[in-house]
Amino acid sequence: MSFKLALRNVRRSLRDYAVYFLTLAFGVCLFYTFNSLESQSVMAVLAQSQNGMVEGILMLVNVFSAFVTVVLAGLILYANQFLMKRRKRELGTYFLLGMSVPKVSRLMATESLLIGLCALVSGTALGMVCSWALDKLTVAMFLTTPAEIFTFTLSLPALGKTALYFGVIFLLVTLFTGVSVSRARLIDLIREGRVNEEVAQRPLALSVSLFLLGCVLLGAAYALLLMRGLLRIDPLWFGMLGLGTLGSFLIFRSLSGFILRFTKGHAGYYRGLNMFVLRQWSGKVRTNCLSNTVICILILLSIGVTACAVGLNDTITAQVEGYAPYDLTVLNYGRGGEYELADIPALFRAIGVEPEACFSSVESVTVYYNEEEITGMPGPYFYAAVTLDDYNRLLRNRGLPPLEGLSKPIPAPESIVNGSAADGVAVIPDEMASLLRPRRQMVNINYRGDPGQVDGLVRQALENARDFSGGLDIMMNYRLDNYYDAMGSKILVLYMGLYLGVVFLVTAAAVLALQQLSQAADNALRYELLSKLGAPEAMRRKALVRQVALAFLLPLALGVIHAVVGMRAANEVIAVTGKVDSVRSSLLTAGFLLVIYGGYFLATCLGSWRAVREKS
């Protein structure tokens, strides 16, 4: 009998509190998706290339997953407290009907376990699909490996870790539920929903003063951040965080104290149900000001982490394109330290690699020692020089416009060799080469056809060859090696950033959604009274949407302001390693914000209206 009742309650809970269930399932989905990275084919490609970042990525996934588990556990326990609050009258009815405390506790525990099991199964299934989609997205980002190896795989370690971590979380939820039921008093359960929050009326001057003080504290925190930078960690850095948090709290704490009074003098206050909406919002100030501060910080972290991850990803991509413009660079350092020109295509032909079939271009360049007294370029910085003719041939091969009218040495504006930037290389007039000593021969090669297949063929031929160099000191520099290093960095930065960013955003949106759903159930009688007073359904629905929008937009607005200042400081750090595409990172972050935060807003509006309409 108890199990049937629990099953019925679960079906009703999934219908009435769909946001709670979806949050559980989405949390499981995220956890499985990012913990299944080790089984994804892109990680297998990195492992085959003997990239050392694989172990680092997996280690950080484990560290971040432990942190995410704590965040999600707090969210789930917080959400469960809201559900228990909404069901206090139902629990009181059980007690009045003669059910003992142990039976009610078992009933609640059974419900929690059933909801947890449903969320675990559905979230894991969705996580498998998302893991596959994430793998395909990675293929689209890194087009260097045959697509047939990217197949659907089930990660048993991720599956076991997800079941273990969330099983523990759901057991904790069950334990807390039982403790809450055992401590509940019947009189409190029956009177739940009839006790209104007491809001102390503060003088208008005090509310305005608190608001101005909050703005001053935020301004001080912003100034410290912009002047000192993001990475200078010391006691003053933590003081900056404290000022920002306290300033946000004071702003939320003071808003209802003067906004309600200011709006009373405006004609719009008495239009429609605006007066009702504003009073409903201001009546929850003591309950929501602390949670709004936490939500604001979570939004700041979500926007900041996501935008920084995208910005760093773009920077790493630009660095790869600049540092590795050719598929293969052969560096010939001569024989016994003496420069000696070699026929590199002939050396490849001797080991079974046909240059005409495998290479689309082969450009040989002589690199000279830079002598400051001849070139006028500072020796400690410019270590090498190339002639204008050689440099222009490389530029044309890459589809870039050549340099014209060079009368004196200049810094090379573009990179000319894998693994080294344009920095340190000077371009000299052709006639000046006879005055400088040759340093090495550099042969830049681009592959014909599929780069991955040709690269594998070249490596295998070199490995099988007994003597490729013929006694010369030759070193190979492969573009794919640089690419795989950057690939590992991009996965680390982008995936970890998205992992934390989405978790923070889901946590903030879910807390707001559960708050508003709970308040909508509390306000159902008030909306019923509005209906009896003649307010049409469209007007009541519009009032409810405005009430939910006010709750969602206030912490979002302050969080976005925090993020704008924080991203300015973060971009200064990222710009040290390369150019930051602020527009692209901002648009992608706004897209995540719109989909997740906006989705929770719509779901909350629908759920709140359903709770109100059923009692109207």
HELIX and SHEET records of a PDB file:
HELIX    1   1 SER A    2  ASP A   16  1                                  15    
HELIX    2   2 ALA A   18  ASN A   35  1                                  18    
HELIX    3   3 LEU A   37  SER A   39  5                                   3    
HELIX    4   4 SER A   41  GLN A   48  1                                   8    
HELIX    5   5 MET A   53  ARG A   86  1                                  34    
HELIX    6   6 LYS A   88  LEU A   96  1                                   9    
HELIX    7   7 VAL A  101  MET A  141  1                                  41    
HELIX    8   8 ALA A  147  ILE A  149  5                                   3    
HELIX    9   9 LEU A  156  ARG A  183  1                                  28    
HELIX   10  10 LEU A  186  ARG A  191  1                                   6    
HELIX   11  11 LEU A  204  ARG A  228  1                                  25    
HELIX   12  12 PRO A  235  LYS A  264  1                                  30    
HELIX   13  13 ALA A  267  TYR A  270  5                                   4    
HELIX   14  14 ASN A  274  SER A  282  1                                   9    
HELIX   15  15 VAL A  285  TYR A  323  1                                  39    
HELIX   16  16 ILE A  344  ALA A  350  1                                   7    
HELIX   17  17 PRO A  355  CYS A  358  1                                   4    
HELIX   18  18 GLU A  372  THR A  375  1                                   4    
HELIX   19  19 LEU A  388  ASN A  397  1                                  10    
HELIX   20  20 ASP A  430  LEU A  435  5                                   6    
HELIX   21  21 PRO A  451  ASN A  464  1                                  14    
HELIX   22  22 ARG A  479  ASP A  522  1                                  44    
HELIX   23  23 ALA A  524  LYS A  532  1                                   9    
HELIX   24  24 GLU A  537  ILE A  574  1                                  38    
HELIX   25  25 SER A  582  LYS A  615  1                                  34    
SHEET    1   A 7 ILE A 410  PRO A 411  0                                        
SHEET    2   A 7 VAL A 425  ILE A 428 -1                                        
SHEET    3   A 7 ALA A 384  THR A 387  1                                        
SHEET    4   A 7 PHE A 359  TYR A 369 -1                                        
SHEET    5   A 7 PRO A 438  TYR A 447 -1                                        
SHEET    6   A 7 LEU A 328  ASN A 332 -1                                        
SHEET    7   A 7 ILE A 474  TYR A 478 -1                                        
END                                                                             
